[in-house]
Amino acid sequence: MKKSFLLLAASAIATLGMTFTVSAAGTTIGVVVKIGGIPWFNAMEDGIKKRAAELGVEAEMIGPVSADPALQVQAIEDLIAKGVKVIGVVPNDESALEPVLKKARDAGIKVIAHEGPNLANVDWDFELASTKGLGEAHAKLLAKTIGDNGKYAVYVGSLTVPLHNAWADAAIAWLKAEKPGIQMIGERYGVGENVDAARSTALDLIAANPDLKGFLAFGSQGPIGAARAVEERRKIGDVSVVGIFSPGQGQKLVHEGALTGGYMWSPAQAGEVFVTLGKMLAEGEEVKDGADIPGLGVVHPNFETHDIITDNILEINKDSVDALADQGL
């Protein structure tokens, strides 16, 4: 899987700008993701490049050096200045992005979000998994592996990532209603996008809670870090780790039993959708109910909230992880 990406820090944006030049005639798309250099967004970048080549458009992914909303704002400001036709974003903090996304739309730029269903200043937000469906699927898997009693901890990318917290809300609500003997430890921990923070937090939680039986982790690095802690503490079989992660990164941990599994959608597929929708919008094509859009399937958009929500989830377990990893995920 290709590892090239653009790392943007606030002080370096001018020198690390995008590799394409903006043409008045062609479709140019810049996609700003949460953070560069992690497997999930490397795969998304591959999808962006693949679909751009197929459709004959110019598209680039910008991955900031840390999951800092201010860096995303700076990157979007740079794209506006360059005059791209379409801006895509996977937000770290929706509220922090609203002003700059409004600025983009006021400049005539089409805006597409992914994992940002509550954003107001977008043309469309698309999701490859429904919030309730994905959250509850993980809750059910956790309950299946730890039984009817015990304690669990919840990871999210950060407390400001709306979709991670919405998945956690759905999972927690299901567990409270269906498995009241399973109790959450404290509040959710915002370490799901940093493998080292996820690992150290898990080590602390395991040490402090002898009856801890599981981690429910949203944010692609959360399950990896928690599983490494389970492995270090020799808790394989005693503590379950369930969540969303890149199969290639978690493959070894799954086969060792430190990482139980989870559900995901394809980040490469999401990257392709950014480009597909971007070209449509740039060329004035409307998204219509019942349309069959590559990467999404037949869609039934919410025209009031500007959301396109589909269910394209994949299960990750010992039987499927190798095949998913072989796809570059």
N, C-alpha and C positions, 0 to 999 in steps of 0.2 A: 504494500500500500504506500502511496506517495506520501512523503512527509513535508513537502514544501508548503509553506504558508507565510503570510505577512504578519509580522509581530509589530503592533503599533503601540507605542507609549505616547503619552501626551507631548513629551519633548522631542519625539522623533518622527512625528507624522509627516512632516514636510519632506524628509529624506527617505522615508520608507513607504512612500505612497504606492498606489496601485500600478500594476504593470501594463494596463491598457491605457490607450489615449482615447479621449472622448471624441466621437464623431457625431456631427449633427444629424447625419442620415441613419446611422446604424443604431441597433439596440445595445445599450451598455448597462450592465447590472452589477451592482456591488452589494455583497451580502455580509453584514456585520454579525459575527457570532459571539457567544459568551466569552470564550477564551481560546487562544490558539495552542496548537501543539499536543492536544490530547486525542486519543484514537477516535472518539465519537465525531469530533469536528474535522479530523483528517479525512474520515470517510465521507462526511458531508461535502468537503471540498472536492473529493473525487467525483461525487455525483454532479456537482455544479459544473466542473470542467467537462465531464462526459456529455451532459445534455447541451451545454453551450456549443460544443463541437458538432453535435448532431443538428442543432437548429441554426447554426451559423451566426451566433451572437457572441458578443464579448462579455464575459462574466468573470468575476473574481471574488474570492472570499477574504475577509479581513478578520484576523483573530487577534484580539488584544493580548498583552502579555500577562494580564491577570483579569479575574472576573470582577472588574471595577466598572460600574455604570458610567463614570466620568470618561473612561477611555472609549466606551461605545458612543457616547455623545460626541466626542472629539472626532472619531472616525466618520460618523454620519455627517458632521460639519464639513469634513474634507471631501466627502462624496458630493455634497451639495455644491461646494465650490468648483468641483470638477465638471459639474453639469451632467451627471449620469441620468439616464432615463428612468431607471428603477433602482430603488433601495430595498433590500431585504434585511430583516433583523431577527435575531433570536435574543430576546431581551433578558438582561440581568435584573433590571428594575424598571417596570413599566412606567411608573410615574415620572421617573427621571428622564425618560425618553420622549414623553409627550410633547414638550415644547419644540425640540429639534425635529421631530417627525412632522409636526405642524408646519414648521419652516420649510421642510422638504416638499410637502404637498402644496404649500402656497407658491413654491417655485415651479410647480407643474410636474414634479417628480412623482411617479407612482410608488406607493409604499406597500410592501408585503411583509407580514410577520409570521413567525412560526413559534409555538410555545408562548404566544402573547394574546390569548383570547379576550383580555379585558382592555386592550389598547383601543383608544378612540381614534387617533390620527393615523389610520391605515386605510388602504383600499380594501384589503382582505387579510385575514389571518387564516392559516390552514393548519389543521391538526390531523395526524395519521392515527390518532387513538382518542376516544372519548374520555373525558376526565373521570367520570364515574366508573366506566368499564375498566380502565387501566388501574385505577386505585383499588377497586374491589378485587380484581384478579390477583394482585399482589397480596392483599389481605387474606384471601382464601388460601393461597399457596403457603403463607406463613403459618396459618392455623393448621393446615394439613401436616406441616412438618414438625410443629412443636406441641400439638395436642390442644387440650382445652384449658390448660392452666399455665401460668408462668408470666414472666415480664419480658418486655421488648422495648427497644429504643428506635426512634425515628430520625432519619437523616433527610435533609433537603439541601439543595445547592447553596441556598442562603435563605434567610427569612424574608427576603424581598423578591424572590423568584416566584411569581404568582402560580404558575402551572405546577411546579413541584409541590407547593403548599396545597394546591387544590387536590392533587393526587393523594397527598397525605391525609387531607380532610376526609376524602372518600374512603380511604382504607381504614382510618381510625374509627369513623362512624360505623362501618360494617362490623369491625371487631367488637365495638361496644355493644352493638345490637345483637350480634350472633354468637359472640364468644366472650361473655362478660368476665370469665375467669382469666382471660389474658389481659394484663394491665400494662399500660405504657409507663416507662420510667421518665419522670420529669417532663420537660417540654421537648420539642423537636430541636435537633442540632444542625446548624447551618454549615456543615462540612462536606457536603456531598459532591463538590466539584474540586476537592483537594485530597489526593490520596493519602498524603502524610498526615493531614489533620484528621481525616476519617480513621486512619489506623490508630493514632495516638488517643483519640477520643474513645475508640472501642476498647483499647487496652485499659484505659481508666475505668470505663463502665463495667467491664468484665471483672476487674479487681474489686470494685466497690459493690457489686451486686452478684453474689453467688448464685442467685436464682434467675439470673438473666438467661433467657432461652433464644432470643432472636433479635435481629436487626432488620428493619424495614427501611431501605435506603433508596431515595430518589435523588438523582444526580449521578452521572456515569462513573465518577471516581469513588463514591460512597461505598458501594458494595465491594469494590476491590480493596480499599483500605480496611474495611471491617473484616473481610475474609482473611486478610493477612494477619490481623490481630488474633482471629480465631485460631489460625494455624500456629502462630507463635505461642499462644497460651495452651496449645494442645486441647482445644475444645471442639475439634471436629466431631460431629455426631451429637454434641451437647448443645451447641449454639448454632442456630440457623441464620443464614444471611440471604435475604431476598431483595431484589431490586432491579433497576435498569442499568445495564452496563454493556460495554462493547465486547462481543463474544471473543474476539481475538485477544483482548487484554485479559479476560477472565477465564479463558479456556483451561489453563493448567489448574487453577483454583477450583473450577467446577469438577474436573475429573478427580481431584484429590478429596473432594467433599467439603472443602472449607467454604465454598460458595454454592449455595443450594440451587439458585437459578432465578428466573424472573420472566418478565415480558418486555418487549421493546418494539419499536418500529425501526425501519431502516433509515439511518441518518443519510446514507447515500441517496435513497429514494427521496428524502426530504430536500436534499440539495437539488435533485433533478426538478422537483416541483417548483422550487424557487425560480428556476430558469424558465420552465414551461409557462407558469402564470405570468412571469415578468414579461415574456415576449408577447403573450396575449394582450396584456394591459397596455404595453407600449404601443401596440399596433391598433389599439382602440376596440379590441374584441371584448365583449361582455361575458361575464360568467353567468350562465343560465341554469335554472333548475332542471335537473335531468341530464345535464351535459356529461359526457364521458371524457374526463380529463386524464391524460396519461399520468400515472403515479398516484392518482387519487381514486380513479374509478368513476362510477356514476355519482354525481354530487347533488345534494339538496341543501344549498346554502341558506344561511339565515341572513336575509337582506337587511334586517334591522341592525344586527350586531356586526355584520360583515365577517361572519365566521363560516368556514367550510370545515366541517368535522366529519371524518370518516373513521372506520375501524379497520386498520391494517396492521394489527399487532401480531408479533411473532413470539412463540414461547422459546425460552432459552433453558435447556437442561442438558444432562449428560448425553442424551440421544441426538440433540439438535445442534449443540454448540460448535462441533467441528465443521459441519456443513456451513453454518453461518459465518464462522471465522474464515473459511475458504473463500467466501464471497467478498472478503475484505472488510467485514463489519467488526 
